Amino acid sequence: MSETKTSSPDPTPPRHPDESTSILSSDLRQRAHRVIPGGCHTYAKGDDQYPSNAPAFIARGQGCHIWDLEGREYIEYALGLRSTTLGHCWPSVVAAAADALQLGNNFNRPHELEVHCAEMLLELIPGADMVKFTKDGSSVMTAAVKLARAATGRTRIAMCSDSPFYSYDDWFIGKTAVDTGIPDAIKNLSVSFDYNNLQSLESLFDSYPDEIACVVMEPCRLVEPVAGFLEGVRQLCDRHGAVLVFDETLTGFRVHLNGAQQLYGVIPDLSCFGKAMANGFSLSALAGKRELMELGGLRQTTADRVFLLSTTHGAESVALAAAIETMRIYRDEPVIEHLYSMGSLLRDGFERAAEEAGVAKHVRISGRDCNLMYATTDTEGLPSQAFRTLFLQELCRGGVLAPTFYTCYAHEPADIEKTIVALQGACAIYRRALDEGVEHHLQGPASQSAYRKRN
């Protein structure tokens, strides 16, 4: 499908003249941990999440390819924690951001791009009437919770347990193992239900009558919603007077041009977007129904005001310009179709490699073709961080960086073919590790859960 792209990046740009191969990543890693808690600014990027042979630092990227400080090249998936869905350095997006920067990036009064970007997003998300921008998904999720509590006068939150992350704020992190510093009073306000189990949500409404302010969930993740599930969630919220919040941070600009809510035909009261909407530039959005969103505005006069989102950098011009161009590309070009197409090729190759190596029961891929993740299990069929680390290690050895297999617009069949070769090698080693013991093949420590209580 590459012939349909109007602005594909050059896959082999020259090295930036300021980059130096003399920098040793090991030295830089030590310096990072001295000045940055965890050594980086997102736990998912931490040293404890990757094998010892993974690139310690990424120097640059182009399309779906990255290079580390030592100059090694990798085909990358889940680019920028799934935010760079077109590909690194997409020319027209970079140009739009650069043009905006020439006019200034932040002012004491709104810039016209704030209106243009809001209108463009709302054209793509027909179930929403208004939008508020900020910088990360955690902030907009918490803003949605605040609106729901204000609108209902209730405090309790019902969260779908299928999703591993909603926000870094207390209402979610308090329900994980890393709950240090969060009062019990806040932790206890969040309760969980199971995806595709409508009865588990109905039980919460029965257990906490007139207490649940909102239901928070991703519309889909690893499995598809069973018939009637999302519709049932919508009906339960309506019946009990709760606000339905869809976290579309991952599904937005990936599973459907108009969001998962359009794909499944179930419209939430509030929805949160981020990640891919600006192709790696920092921007997220809370979108929703007017009667809720106006609680944080200046025009309503019948209810108490909600101090919704108010951030210095929430609507900086550069990110808005990048988002407008990114959304234009999504609207005018077959981005979504390409993600599915490349993902389908990748799924077939993954399953074939696992079957040929005799590890299909232990290395499994799931999710929509545009949104693929994999699971790794040990000889007993139990989830294993050691085997996951080994699998990542061997993929890195084959020139592939893939904590998940999220495709982007820059992936081409040639990239998928090279990835399948790496998968074949990784699956062969996985088979040997099952037979001989993973400790004989794993270099360095196994990766760990980011939600562990102690280091």
C-alpha positions as CSV (number, residue, x, y, z in Angstrom):
1,M,0.0,0.0,0.0
2,S,3.0,2.3,0.0
3,E,2.0,3.8,-3.3
4,T,-1.0,5.5,-1.6
5,K,1.2,7.4,0.9
6,T,1.9,11.1,0.1
7,S,4.6,11.7,2.6
8,S,6.5,8.6,3.5
9,P,9.8,9.2,5.3
10,D,13.1,8.3,3.8
11,P,14.0,5.0,5.5
12,T,17.7,5.5,5.3
13,P,18.6,9.1,6.3
14,P,22.2,10.1,7.0
15,R,23.4,10.0,10.6
16,H,23.0,13.4,12.3
17,P,26.5,15.0,12.3
18,D,26.3,15.7,16.1
19,E,25.8,12.1,17.1
20,S,28.8,10.3,18.4
21,T,29.4,6.6,18.4
22,S,32.0,7.1,21.2
23,I,29.2,7.6,23.8
24,L,28.9,4.4,25.8
25,S,25.4,3.5,26.8
26,S,26.5,1.8,30.0
27,D,28.1,5.1,31.2
28,L,25.1,7.1,30.3
29,R,22.8,4.6,32.0
30,Q,24.7,5.1,35.3
31,R,24.5,8.9,34.9
32,A,20.8,8.6,34.2
33,H,20.1,6.7,37.4
34,R,22.0,9.2,39.4
35,V,19.9,12.1,38.3
36,I,16.5,10.6,37.3
37,P,14.5,8.2,39.5
38,G,14.2,5.0,37.6
39,G,16.7,6.2,34.9
40,C,13.9,7.5,32.6
41,H,10.6,9.4,32.7
42,T,8.2,6.6,31.9
43,Y,8.3,3.3,33.9
44,A,7.4,1.3,30.8
45,K,10.8,2.5,29.3
46,G,12.8,1.4,32.3
47,D,15.8,-0.9,32.4
48,D,13.7,-3.4,34.4
49,Q,11.3,-3.8,31.5
50,Y,13.8,-5.0,28.9
51,P,16.6,-7.6,28.4
52,S,20.2,-6.6,28.9
53,N,20.9,-6.5,25.1
54,A,18.0,-4.1,24.3
55,P,19.1,-0.6,23.2
56,A,19.8,1.4,26.4
57,F,19.2,4.7,24.6
58,I,17.7,5.5,21.2
59,A,19.6,8.1,19.2
60,R,17.2,8.7,16.4
61,G,14.3,7.2,14.4
62,Q,13.0,7.3,10.8
63,G,9.8,5.7,9.8
64,C,9.6,2.4,11.7
65,H,13.4,2.1,12.1
66,I,15.5,3.3,15.1
67,W,19.2,3.5,15.8
68,D,20.8,3.3,19.2
69,L,23.8,5.2,20.4
70,E,26.1,2.6,19.1
71,G,24.6,2.8,15.6
72,R,22.7,-0.5,15.7
73,E,19.5,-0.5,13.7
74,Y,16.1,-2.0,14.7
75,I,12.7,-2.4,13.2
76,E,10.5,-0.9,16.0
77,Y,6.9,-1.7,17.0
78,A,4.8,0.1,19.7
79,L,6.7,3.2,18.6
80,G,6.9,5.8,21.3
81,L,4.7,3.7,23.6
82,R,2.2,3.4,20.7
83,S,2.1,7.2,20.0
84,T,4.0,7.4,16.7
85,T,1.5,5.6,14.6
86,L,2.5,7.2,11.3
87,G,6.2,6.6,11.9
88,H,9.1,8.6,13.3
89,C,9.9,12.0,11.6
90,W,6.9,11.9,9.3
91,P,7.8,14.8,6.9
92,S,4.6,16.7,6.7
93,V,4.0,16.4,10.4
94,V,7.5,17.7,11.2
95,A,7.0,20.5,8.7
96,A,3.7,21.5,10.3
97,A,5.3,21.6,13.7
98,A,8.3,23.6,12.4
99,D,6.0,26.1,10.7
100,A,4.1,26.6,13.9
101,L,7.2,27.0,15.9
102,Q,8.3,29.9,13.7
103,L,5.3,31.9,15.0
104,G,5.8,31.2,18.7
105,N,4.8,28.2,20.8
106,N,3.0,29.6,23.8
107,F,1.0,32.8,24.6
108,N,-1.0,34.4,27.3
109,R,-4.2,34.2,25.2
110,P,-5.5,31.3,23.0
111,H,-4.0,30.6,19.6
112,E,-6.3,30.0,16.6
113,L,-4.9,26.5,16.3
114,E,-6.8,25.6,19.5
115,V,-10.1,26.1,17.7
116,H,-9.0,24.4,14.5
117,C,-7.6,21.4,16.2
118,A,-10.7,21.1,18.4
119,E,-13.1,21.3,15.5
120,M,-11.0,18.7,13.5
121,L,-11.1,16.2,16.4
122,L,-14.8,16.6,16.9
123,E,-15.4,16.0,13.2
124,L,-13.7,12.6,13.6
125,I,-15.4,11.8,16.9
126,P,-19.1,12.4,16.2
127,G,-20.3,11.3,19.6
128,A,-18.5,14.3,21.3
129,D,-19.6,17.9,21.4
130,M,-16.6,19.6,23.1
131,V,-12.9,18.9,23.8
132,K,-10.2,20.0,26.2
133,F,-6.5,19.5,25.4
134,T,-3.6,18.7,27.7
135,K,-0.4,16.7,27.5
136,D,-1.0,13.1,28.7
137,G,-3.6,10.4,29.0
138,S,-3.4,10.3,32.8
139,S,-4.5,13.9,33.2
140,V,-7.5,13.6,30.9
141,M,-8.7,10.4,32.5
142,T,-8.6,12.1,35.9
143,A,-10.4,15.1,34.5
144,A,-13.1,12.7,33.2
145,V,-13.4,11.2,36.7
146,K,-13.7,14.7,38.2
147,L,-16.4,15.7,35.8
148,A,-18.4,12.6,36.5
149,R,-18.1,13.1,40.3
150,A,-19.3,16.7,39.9
151,A,-22.2,15.8,37.6
152,T,-23.5,13.0,39.8
153,G,-22.5,14.1,43.3
154,R,-21.0,10.7,43.9
155,T,-17.5,9.6,44.6
156,R,-17.0,5.9,43.7
157,I,-15.4,4.8,40.5
158,A,-16.0,1.4,38.8
159,M,-13.0,0.4,36.7
160,C,-12.7,-2.4,34.2
161,S,-10.0,-4.8,35.5
162,D,-8.9,-5.8,32.0
163,S,-6.8,-2.8,31.5
164,P,-3.3,-2.5,33.1
165,F,-3.2,1.3,33.2
166,Y,-5.6,4.2,33.3
167,S,-3.7,7.0,35.1
168,Y,-0.8,7.7,37.4
169,D,-3.2,9.4,39.8
170,D,-4.2,8.0,43.1
171,W,-7.7,6.7,42.1
172,F,-6.0,4.1,39.8
173,I,-2.5,3.5,41.2
174,G,-4.1,3.0,44.6
175,K,-5.5,-0.2,43.3
176,T,-2.1,-1.6,42.2
177,A,0.7,-3.1,44.3
178,V,2.6,0.2,44.1
179,D,0.1,2.0,46.4
180,T,2.7,3.6,48.7
181,G,1.7,7.1,49.7
182,I,-1.9,6.8,48.8
183,P,-4.5,7.0,51.6
184,D,-6.9,4.1,52.1
185,A,-9.8,6.4,51.9
186,I,-8.9,7.1,48.2
187,K,-8.0,3.6,47.4
188,N,-11.4,2.3,48.6
189,L,-13.3,4.6,46.3
190,S,-12.3,2.6,43.3
191,V,-13.8,-0.8,42.6
192,S,-13.3,-3.2,39.8
193,F,-15.4,-5.3,37.4
194,D,-14.4,-7.8,34.6
195,Y,-14.5,-7.2,30.9
196,N,-17.2,-9.2,29.0
197,N,-18.9,-9.9,32.3
198,L,-21.9,-7.7,32.6
199,Q,-23.0,-9.4,35.8
200,S,-19.8,-8.3,37.6
201,L,-20.6,-4.6,36.8
202,E,-24.3,-5.0,37.7
203,S,-23.1,-6.5,41.1
204,L,-21.2,-3.3,41.8
205,F,-24.2,-1.1,41.2
206,D,-26.2,-3.4,43.5
207,S,-23.4,-3.3,46.2
208,Y,-23.0,0.5,46.0
209,P,-26.4,1.9,45.2
210,D,-26.3,5.6,44.2
211,E,-22.6,5.7,44.9
212,I,-20.9,5.0,41.5
213,A,-20.1,8.3,39.7
214,C,-18.7,6.7,36.6
215,V,-17.7,3.5,34.8
216,V,-14.2,3.7,33.3
217,M,-13.0,1.2,30.7
218,E,-11.3,0.6,27.4
219,P,-13.9,-0.4,24.8
220,C,-11.6,-3.3,23.7
221,R,-8.1,-4.6,24.4
222,L,-7.0,-8.2,23.9
223,V,-10.4,-9.7,23.2
224,E,-13.4,-8.5,21.3
225,P,-16.5,-7.5,23.3
226,V,-19.1,-10.3,23.3
227,A,-22.5,-9.5,21.8
228,G,-24.4,-7.1,23.9
229,F,-21.6,-6.4,26.5
230,L,-20.8,-2.7,25.6
231,E,-24.5,-2.0,25.0
232,G,-25.2,-3.5,28.4
233,V,-22.7,-1.3,30.0
234,R,-24.2,1.7,28.4
235,Q,-27.7,0.6,29.6
236,L,-26.5,0.0,33.2
237,C,-24.9,3.5,33.3
238,D,-28.1,5.1,32.1
239,R,-30.3,3.1,34.5
240,H,-28.2,3.9,37.5
241,G,-27.3,7.5,36.6
242,A,-23.5,6.9,36.2
243,V,-21.3,8.5,33.6
244,L,-19.7,6.2,31.0
245,V,-16.0,7.0,30.3
246,F,-14.2,5.3,27.4
247,D,-10.4,5.3,27.6
248,E,-9.5,5.5,23.9
249,T,-5.9,6.3,24.5
250,L,-4.8,3.2,22.7
251,T,-7.9,2.4,20.5
252,G,-8.2,6.0,19.2
253,F,-6.6,6.5,15.8
254,R,-5.9,2.8,15.5
255,V,-8.9,0.5,15.5
256,H,-11.2,2.9,13.5
257,L,-10.9,6.4,12.1
258,N,-13.7,7.6,14.3
259,G,-12.7,5.6,17.4
260,A,-13.7,2.3,18.9
261,Q,-17.0,3.9,20.0
262,Q,-17.9,4.3,16.3
263,L,-16.6,0.8,15.5
264,Y,-18.9,-0.8,18.1
265,G,-21.7,1.7,17.9
266,V,-21.7,2.5,21.6
267,I,-21.3,6.2,22.5
268,P,-19.8,7.1,25.9
269,D,-20.5,10.3,27.8
270,L,-16.8,11.1,28.0
271,S,-13.8,9.7,26.1
272,C,-10.1,10.2,26.4
273,F,-7.7,10.3,23.5
274,G,-3.9,10.7,23.2
275,K,-1.0,8.7,22.0
276,A,-1.3,8.7,18.2
277,M,-3.4,11.8,17.7
278,A,-0.3,14.0,17.2
279,N,2.2,11.3,15.9
280,G,4.4,11.4,19.0
281,F,4.0,15.1,19.8
282,S,2.7,15.6,23.3
283,L,-1.1,16.0,23.2
284,S,-4.1,14.4,24.7
285,A,-7.8,15.2,24.7
286,L,-10.9,14.9,26.9
287,A,-13.9,14.8,24.6
288,G,-17.5,14.5,25.6
289,K,-21.1,15.6,25.8
290,R,-21.8,19.3,26.1
291,E,-23.8,19.2,29.3
292,L,-20.8,17.5,31.1
293,M,-18.0,19.5,29.5
294,E,-19.7,22.8,30.1
295,L,-19.4,22.2,33.8
296,G,-15.7,23.2,33.3
297,G,-16.6,26.2,31.0
298,L,-17.8,29.8,31.4
299,R,-21.3,29.6,29.8
300,Q,-23.3,27.5,32.3
301,T,-24.8,29.3,35.2
302,T,-26.9,26.7,37.0
303,A,-24.2,24.4,38.6
304,D,-21.1,24.9,40.6
305,R,-18.0,25.4,38.5
306,V,-15.5,22.5,37.9
307,F,-11.9,23.5,37.7
308,L,-11.3,21.0,34.8
309,L,-8.0,21.2,33.0
310,S,-5.8,24.2,33.2
311,T,-2.2,23.6,32.0
312,T,0.4,26.0,30.8
313,H,1.5,23.7,28.0
314,G,-1.8,22.0,27.3
315,A,-2.4,23.7,24.0
316,E,1.0,24.7,22.8
317,S,1.0,25.6,19.1
318,V,3.5,23.0,17.9
319,A,1.7,20.0,19.3
320,L,-1.7,21.3,17.9
321,A,-0.2,21.9,14.5
322,A,1.3,18.3,14.5
323,A,-2.1,16.9,15.6
324,I,-4.0,18.8,12.8
325,E,-1.7,17.4,10.2
326,T,-1.7,13.9,11.7
327,M,-5.5,13.9,11.7
328,R,-5.6,15.2,8.1
329,I,-3.4,12.3,7.1
330,Y,-5.7,9.8,8.9
331,R,-8.8,11.4,7.2
332,D,-7.3,11.5,3.7
333,E,-5.1,8.5,3.5
334,P,-5.7,4.7,4.3
335,V,-3.7,4.8,7.5
336,I,-6.1,2.5,9.5
337,E,-6.3,0.1,6.6
338,H,-2.5,-0.1,6.4
339,L,-2.2,-0.8,10.1
340,Y,-4.6,-3.8,9.7
341,S,-2.9,-5.0,6.5
342,M,0.6,-5.0,8.0
343,G,-0.7,-6.5,11.3
344,S,-2.4,-9.4,9.4
345,L,0.9,-10.3,7.7
346,L,2.7,-10.1,11.0
347,R,0.1,-12.3,12.8
348,D,0.4,-14.9,10.1
349,G,4.2,-14.9,10.3
350,F,4.2,-15.0,14.1
351,E,1.8,-17.9,14.3
352,R,3.7,-19.8,11.6
353,A,7.1,-19.3,13.3
354,A,5.7,-20.4,16.7
355,E,4.1,-23.5,15.1
356,E,7.2,-24.5,13.2
357,A,9.3,-24.2,16.3
358,G,6.9,-26.2,18.5
359,V,6.1,-23.3,20.9
360,A,2.7,-22.3,19.7
361,K,1.2,-23.3,23.1
362,H,3.7,-21.0,24.9
363,V,4.0,-17.9,22.7
364,R,0.7,-16.6,21.6
365,I,-0.4,-13.5,19.8
366,S,-3.8,-11.8,20.3
367,G,-5.7,-8.6,19.7
368,R,-6.9,-7.0,16.5
369,D,-4.5,-7.0,13.6
370,C,-3.8,-3.3,14.1
371,N,-3.3,-3.8,17.8
372,L,-1.3,-7.0,18.4
373,M,0.1,-8.2,21.8
374,Y,1.8,-11.4,22.7
375,A,1.9,-13.6,25.8
376,T,4.7,-15.9,27.0
377,T,4.4,-18.9,29.2
378,D,6.7,-21.4,30.8
379,T,6.8,-25.2,30.7
380,E,3.7,-25.4,33.0
381,G,1.8,-22.9,30.8
382,L,2.1,-20.1,33.4
383,P,2.9,-16.5,32.5
384,S,6.6,-16.0,32.7
385,Q,8.6,-12.8,32.9
386,A,11.8,-14.8,32.3
387,F,10.5,-16.3,29.0
388,R,9.1,-12.9,28.0
389,T,12.6,-11.4,28.6
390,L,14.2,-14.2,26.6
391,F,11.8,-13.6,23.7
392,L,12.5,-9.9,23.7
393,Q,16.2,-10.7,23.9
394,E,16.2,-12.8,20.8
395,L,14.1,-10.4,18.9
396,C,16.6,-7.6,19.7
397,R,19.4,-9.9,18.6
398,G,17.5,-10.2,15.3
399,G,17.2,-6.4,15.0
400,V,13.6,-6.0,16.2
401,L,12.4,-4.0,19.2
402,A,8.9,-5.3,20.0
403,P,7.5,-5.2,23.5
404,T,4.2,-5.4,21.6
405,F,3.5,-5.7,17.9
406,Y,1.7,-2.5,17.1
407,T,2.2,-1.6,13.5
408,C,2.5,1.9,12.0
409,Y,1.9,3.5,8.7
410,A,5.6,3.3,7.9
411,H,5.8,-0.5,8.2
412,E,6.1,-2.1,4.8
413,P,6.0,-5.8,3.7
414,A,9.8,-5.9,3.7
415,D,9.9,-4.9,7.4
416,I,7.4,-7.6,8.2
417,E,9.5,-10.2,6.3
418,K,12.6,-9.2,8.3
419,T,10.6,-9.3,11.5
420,I,9.3,-12.8,10.7
421,V,12.9,-14.0,10.3
422,A,13.7,-12.6,13.7
423,L,10.6,-14.3,15.1
424,Q,11.8,-17.6,13.7
425,G,15.1,-17.3,15.5
426,A,13.4,-16.2,18.7
427,C,11.0,-19.1,18.7
428,A,13.8,-21.6,18.0
429,I,15.7,-20.4,21.1
430,Y,12.4,-20.4,23.1
431,R,12.0,-24.1,22.2
432,R,15.5,-24.8,23.5
433,A,14.9,-22.9,26.7
434,L,11.7,-24.9,27.3
435,D,13.7,-28.1,26.9
436,E,17.0,-27.0,28.6
437,G,15.9,-24.4,31.1
438,V,15.4,-20.7,30.5
439,E,18.4,-19.8,32.7
440,H,20.7,-21.4,30.2
441,H,19.7,-19.0,27.5
442,L,18.7,-15.7,29.2
443,Q,21.5,-13.1,29.5
444,G,21.1,-10.8,32.5
445,P,18.0,-10.6,34.8
446,A,14.4,-11.2,33.8
447,S,12.2,-8.2,33.4
448,Q,9.8,-7.3,36.2
449,S,6.3,-6.0,36.6
450,A,6.2,-2.2,36.9
451,Y,3.6,-2.7,39.7
452,R,5.8,-4.6,42.1
453,K,5.8,-3.6,45.8
454,R,9.6,-3.7,46.2
455,N,12.6,-3.4,43.9
